[in-house]
Each structure stands twice: as structure tokens, then as C-alpha cells.
Amino acid sequence: MKVTVIGSGNLGKSIIAGLASSALFDPKNILVADKSNENLEFIKNSSGVSVTPDNNNAVKDAKWIILCIQPRVLKLVLDEIKDQLNPDQVLISTVTGVSIDEINKIVPENKVIRAMPNTAAIKQQSMSFITSLDNEHEDVAFVEKMFGTIGKTMIIEEHLMQAATVLGASSTAFFLRFLRALTQGGVQMGFHPHEAQEISAQVAIGAAALIEDGTHAEVEVDNVTTPQGCTIEGLNAMEHNGLSSAVIKGVMAAYQRINNIN
Ligand SMILES: NC(=O)c1ccc[n+]([C@@H]2O[C@H](COP(=O)([O-])OP(=O)(O)OC[C@H]3O[C@@H](n4cnc5c(N)ncnc54)[C@H](OP(=O)(O)O)[C@@H]3O)[C@@H](O)[C@H]2O)c1
């Protein structure tokens, strides 16, 4: 089975590396097309896959075509390849904010599956969302396996894609801002900034590991909060200053914004 990736920028590189190191595809069956010769050269040398500057050539024999291009060039690329496509080919779009319906208006014969990873794909730690018009179809299960090579996956209904973008992608920035604030507190208590950041990051990884099995977060909060101790003193001071409320308001502000971006 062959797969073609169109676009080998930030996200395309991560997906190609994930697929090339997985058992799903032989690297010789992965073909990458891009307008950027620099990106193609990098991909060829780092992943051992085939590359081409020609989108039309690239899609000819592939069962799966992954689109990793910016929204502004999506129509251009679809118009370019649409006459080469046959109905058995599946398009997987990672393009943010473009619906299955909009893509199918240009390529009505092909199944379209949307996938939305986050920037941690580069560390194989993405939270990726997959959606299609028929989430029970075996093709969706296979696409989930593909994106499983760059982290965790979740199949969702398409109407949740905007919410998924906020909770699954914008949240990277939300967490890192919280981590920076922790770091600043650490520096004020006497750690060097790099030490404070290292400590905060490892604590974040540890906290996530504690709830990975589905344990409720508050169970682990209770495990750290000794009655009358320093942790509950700190937590309550943060809540009096609106921590939970500020985070929920931030999430909802981002959600309102994403629903109003043209
Ligand atoms: N980065 C992420 O973690 C992430 C997460 C979720 C969703 N997404 C979505 O994924 C898509 C790609 O994002 P990205 O960050 O990887 O973008 P990117 O770094 O800009 O990569 C896009 C690549 O496509 C190439 N390209 C431009 N026009 C082309 C054409 N006509 N045919 C073939 N290739 C073409 C670009 O070449 P040039 O540089 O020469 O233009 C570039 O190498 C976007 O729609 C984004 O919304 C990204």
C-alpha cells in the first residue's frame, strides 16, 4: 500500500518520520511532494523516502494522500491533482479549519478524512483528532493507526473539530504559559531559571503520568495536599486569584475566536 504526503513543512516532516519508522508502510512506499526543494532534500536524507516536486506525479499510485499544506494553497493543490484522482483514493486533510464538505466540493468522488495533530507531533507526543463522515469505516481505523505513529489519537465527530483545536492544540501554549509562571516562582525562591524550568517540566510530565490510567486529577491533588500544609495554602491562594476561572475563560475565549475566524 502506498502513501503520498503533499507538503513536508513542520507537520509533514513529523508525519513522514512517524510513518517511515512504523511497520505500517515500507519507506519505499512513502512518496513526498513539496514545492520546497530544501524540505524535500531534508526528508530524503532523514527518512529514506522518495520525493518529487510534482504533485500530479505524486498522487498517481497512492491509496492514501495526506495533505500537509497551508489553508491558502489547499484549493490550488486540489485543483491541480483532482483530474489524476480515482475514487478509491482517500484524502487525509490536516488543513486547519477546512471542512470535509468544502473539500468534497472540489473532489466529490473521494473519501475525505480530516486529521488534526498538534505541534508535539515532532516529538511523537501529539494529541491528534480524526474525523470523517463515517467514523465506523475501516479506513478511519487505519488513519488512526497512521497518526498513532506521532502520539495519541481520538476519533471525534466533525462538529467537535474547533473545540479539539482549542483543547488539543492551543492548550500546548496554555500549559507552557503556566509552566513559565511556575518557573518564575521557582526563580524567586532561589533556583536558576534553567533549573526551575527543568523541574517544572518534569513535574508536568509526572503529573500527566499519574492520571494516564484515568485516575481523576483531584485524587492526585488530594495526594499532595497535606491538611494545613504548604500545597493547600498555595492552591487556595491561586484559586482566590481566579486560577480555574481564568483558565476556563481563556479556553472559551479561544473557542469563540476560532468559531469566528473567516
Ligand atoms: N504544525 C502543526 O503542528 C499543525 C498542527 C495541526 C494542523 N496543522 C495544519 O497542517 C498544515 C501544514 O502546516 P505546517 O506547519 O506543516 O505548514 P508549513 O511548515 O508551511 O509546510 C507546508 C509545506 O507545503 C509546501 N507547499 C506550499 N505550496 C505547495 C504546493 N502548491 N504544493 C506542494 N507543497 C506546497 C511549503 O513549501 P514552501 O515553504 O516553499 O511554501 C511547505 O514546505 C496547515 O494547514 C496547518 O493548519 C499544522
The ligand as an SDF file (V2000), in Angstrom:
LIG
                    3D

 48 52  0  0  0  0  0  0  0  0999 V2000
    2.3130   22.4540   12.5210 N   0  0  0  0  0  0  0  0  0  0  0  0
    1.4340   21.7710   13.2330 C   0  0  0  0  0  0  0  0  0  0  0  0
    1.7430   21.1890   14.2920 O   0  0  0  0  0  0  0  0  0  0  0  0
   -0.0080   21.6490   12.7680 C   0  0  0  0  0  0  0  0  0  0  0  0
   -0.9630   21.0980   13.6220 C   0  0  0  0  0  0  0  0  0  0  0  0
   -2.2730   20.9170   13.1370 C   0  0  0  0  0  0  0  0  0  0  0  0
   -2.6050   21.2770   11.8460 C   0  0  0  0  0  0  0  0  0  0  0  0
   -1.6620   21.8560   11.0390 N   0  0  0  0  0  0  0  0  0  0  0  0
   -2.0310   22.2000    9.6720 C   0  0  0  0  0  0  0  0  0  0  0  0
   -1.1680   21.4820    8.8140 O   0  0  0  0  0  0  0  0  0  0  0  0
   -0.9400   22.2170    7.6180 C   0  0  0  0  0  0  0  0  0  0  0  0
    0.5580   22.3300    7.3680 C   0  0  0  0  0  0  0  0  0  0  0  0
    1.1560   23.0410    8.4440 O   0  0  0  0  0  0  0  0  0  0  0  0
    2.7350   23.2080    8.5370 P   0  0  0  0  0  0  0  0  0  0  0  0
    3.0090   23.9020    9.8090 O   0  0  0  0  0  0  0  0  0  0  0  0
    3.4100   21.8930    8.2740 O   0  0  0  0  0  0  0  0  0  0  0  0
    2.9860   24.1920    7.2720 O   0  0  0  0  0  0  0  0  0  0  0  0
    4.3690   24.5640    6.5620 P   0  0  0  0  0  0  0  0  0  0  0  0
    5.5030   24.3570    7.5060 O   0  0  0  0  0  0  0  0  0  0  0  0
    4.1770   25.8890    5.9120 O   0  0  0  0  0  0  0  0  0  0  0  0
    4.5200   23.4440    5.4190 O   0  0  0  0  0  0  0  0  0  0  0  0
    3.8020   23.4610    4.2180 C   0  0  0  0  0  0  0  0  0  0  0  0
    4.6980   22.9120    3.1150 C   0  0  0  0  0  0  0  0  0  0  0  0
    3.9390   22.8740    1.9120 O   0  0  0  0  0  0  0  0  0  0  0  0
    4.7340   23.4230    0.8600 C   0  0  0  0  0  0  0  0  0  0  0  0
    3.8910   23.9170   -0.2230 N   0  0  0  0  0  0  0  0  0  0  0  0
    3.4070   25.1830   -0.4530 C   0  0  0  0  0  0  0  0  0  0  0  0
    2.6820   25.2180   -1.5700 N   0  0  0  0  0  0  0  0  0  0  0  0
    2.6940   23.9530   -2.0800 C   0  0  0  0  0  0  0  0  0  0  0  0
    2.1280   23.3540   -3.2390 C   0  0  0  0  0  0  0  0  0  0  0  0
    1.3820   24.0510   -4.1030 N   0  0  0  0  0  0  0  0  0  0  0  0
    2.3570   22.0270   -3.4470 N   0  0  0  0  0  0  0  0  0  0  0  0
    3.1130   21.2990   -2.5950 C   0  0  0  0  0  0  0  0  0  0  0  0
    3.6770   21.8210   -1.4820 N   0  0  0  0  0  0  0  0  0  0  0  0
    3.4670   23.1180   -1.2220 C   0  0  0  0  0  0  0  0  0  0  0  0
    5.5020   24.5220    1.5420 C   0  0  0  0  0  0  0  0  0  0  0  0
    6.6040   24.9360    0.7520 O   0  0  0  0  0  0  0  0  0  0  0  0
    7.1010   26.4750    0.9010 P   0  0  0  0  0  0  0  0  0  0  0  0
    7.6010   26.5920    2.3060 O   0  0  0  0  0  0  0  0  0  0  0  0
    8.1380   26.5910   -0.1480 O   0  0  0  0  0  0  0  0  0  0  0  0
    5.8650   27.3280    0.6540 O   0  0  0  0  0  0  0  0  0  0  0  0
    5.9190   23.8200    2.8300 C   0  0  0  0  0  0  0  0  0  0  0  0
    7.0710   23.0130    2.6430 O   0  0  0  0  0  0  0  0  0  0  0  0
   -1.6010   23.5840    7.8090 C   0  0  0  0  0  0  0  0  0  0  0  0
   -2.8210   23.5970    7.1100 O   0  0  0  0  0  0  0  0  0  0  0  0
   -1.8420   23.6700    9.3020 C   0  0  0  0  0  0  0  0  0  0  0  0
   -3.0120   24.3810    9.5960 O   0  0  0  0  0  0  0  0  0  0  0  0
   -0.3750   22.0470   11.4700 C   0  0  0  0  0  0  0  0  0  0  0  0
  1  2  1  0
  2  3  2  0
  2  4  1  0
  4  5  1  0
  4 48  2  0
  5  6  2  0
  6  7  1  0
  7  8  2  0
  8  9  1  0
  8 48  1  0
  9 10  1  0
  9 46  1  0
 10 11  1  0
 11 12  1  0
 11 44  1  0
 12 13  1  0
 13 14  1  0
 14 15  2  0
 14 16  1  0
 14 17  1  0
 17 18  1  0
 18 19  2  0
 18 20  1  0
 18 21  1  0
 21 22  1  0
 22 23  1  0
 23 24  1  0
 23 42  1  0
 24 25  1  0
 25 26  1  0
 25 36  1  0
 26 27  1  0
 26 35  1  0
 27 28  2  0
 28 29  1  0
 29 30  1  0
 29 35  2  0
 30 31  1  0
 30 32  2  0
 32 33  1  0
 33 34  2  0
 34 35  1  0
 36 37  1  0
 36 42  1  0
 37 38  1  0
 38 39  2  0
 38 40  1  0
 38 41  1  0
 42 43  1  0
 44 45  1  0
 44 46  1  0
 46 47  1  0
M  CHG  2   8   1  16  -1
M  END
$$$$
